[in-house]
């Protein structure tokens, strides 16, 4: 099993916590005189501070007119040091009597955009053509690459040029439902997970035990207020079962929404005078996979290569046709679909149990988790009902 631990050095942004970072911790009963339970916090270089006096939930904080200012002004009691709480967030060495970080989301909907980068779009086409069989993928990848290569990179989704490309590919028998949402007029937005079900830094992340072809999907996640305004960003892992989705697009829910298959964190960085959507548009998102078998994988995604602008994705997901009164965390897609052989020639990449997956960006920090089977990870039991009961018992409602 790969060694797994969480440290501040490996987790915090390169320049430290300069900016406004918010998250959630599990506060043990009796800590600092408070009742135990999920607690929204401001995360700074000076420590982790209680925000429950201004909002009992993180979704409530993000719904305020100026969340960053509200968080700075509403800073309550210090609940601990960042390094100590991060160290206690590793699932395998956690002391339940001390605070640890949770996913920085509670009542928000958890949605994801798919097929927003040409590279991953072509991999989705390959999955579909291979019917979920990685043995066939290498042959199909070669054939598709020779036919259309990366020529789709400059096609604006929904444009006249996209319509011409669609017509050409249909004539050659290469049109796909993935190309439809990749360069067609309508974006793909699906439900990634249920409110309260996301896991945070240091947690195990899950793959279905029947899956033999799966991968991480390193992404930027937008924090969107109920108004539809983007108020911040964090990192996310849209854990994906390629074999399930490749067999049928109707299995997307099975491929995407399983126990601990949605990881976000480590914190949400709120927009303020020093950080805005243009910073996110320019981001490089790094991926590292370390396996107990000595396997190592490194990759990068450049948000600047996205086919649909981040603002357009947010507007498509949350607008006149769909509202989210508790806010929304929106995964924006990945260009990284690992194809490096791991278990044999032509087999491509798939996870092994115990893999440590780290998604990183210098402005947002690093999100690290370890792979396990979904039925081996402790079941999710603390949902919205439990949260409401907990907050009422603590006098926060």
Secondary structure, 3 states (H helix, E strand, C coil): CCCCCCCHHHHCCCCCCCCEEEEEEEECCCHHHCCCEEEEEEEECCEEEECCCCCCCHHHHHCCCCHHHHHHHCCCCEEECHHHHHHCCCHHHCCCCCCEEECCCCCCEEEEEECCCHHHHHHHHHHHHHCCCHHHHHHHHHHHHHHHCCHHHHCCCCCHHHHHHHHHHHHCCCCCHHHHHHHCCCCEEEEEECCCCCECCCCEEEECCCCCCEECCEEEEEEECCCCCEEEEEEEEECEEHHHHHHCHHHHHHHHCCCCCEEEEEEEEECECCECHHHHHCCEEEEEEECCCCCEEEEEEEHHHCCCCHHHHHHHHCECCECCCCCEEEECCCCCCCCCCCCCCCCCCCCCCCCEEEEEECCCEEEEEEEEECCCCCCCCCCHHHHHHHHHHCCCC
